[in-house]
């Protein structure tokens, strides 16, 4: 089974212990921060960065000792944490994954987006975050190159040089 829904790599998430030191590396690469926030339970910090014209990276770091980022860092150390895929139709993508015997976990609805995760116990070994944005996300996070319900939203940084 496959799906016909638009899908793209939205960003790559990197788990870090030393946020400012990691951010300095991204700045040296030419990345520019466009958002700095905390997770839904304020137990981790995440910041998004634009790199070049279309690429995005995200740094995530724990703000408490009892959360999934802390667990990841304790097991693996800093490094690639997840790949986020922006999808137009969450149900279609999940159905295709489940038909391929791939486990999807932790589906959640949030105010301006919905998400689900593909367990890293899949043949790629990668944790994939599936994300579908809703109205209000762009305004809340001043997020460039975002799609809402499959429709491109105007780039918030068109005036950059």
C-alpha positions, 0 to 999 in steps of 0.5 A: 500500500502507498499513499498519494499525499504530499510529504517532505523532509521538514527538518532534522532534529539534533539532541544536544547537551550543551545548547549554546555550544551546539548553536555556535556550530550552526551559526558558523555554518550560516544557519539562522534561528527562527524559533526558540521554544519549549515542548508541550510540557516545558521539559525540553527546549527546541530551536529551529534554524534555517540553513541556506534557502530551504534546509532546516535543522532543530536543536533539542535539549532537556530541561529536566532529568525525566524526559525522552531527550535526557533518556536519548542523550544518556543512551546515545550521547549528542547527535541525530535524534529524529527526522521530521516529515511534513505530511498533508494527510496524516491518516493516509501516511499512517495507514501506509506505514501500518500496512507495511508493518511499521509501528506508529506511536504517540499520535497527538493533537496540539493547538496548531499541529498534529504529530505521530512518531514512527518507532525507530525499531523499523529497518532504517533505525531512524525515529521519524516524526510525522507532522501536519500543521494547522492554521495558526502555526506560522503565526505562532512560530513565524515559521518559513516555508510551512505548509498548512493543509497541503498549501504553501504559506508565504515565506516569512523571510522573503526579505533576507539577503 
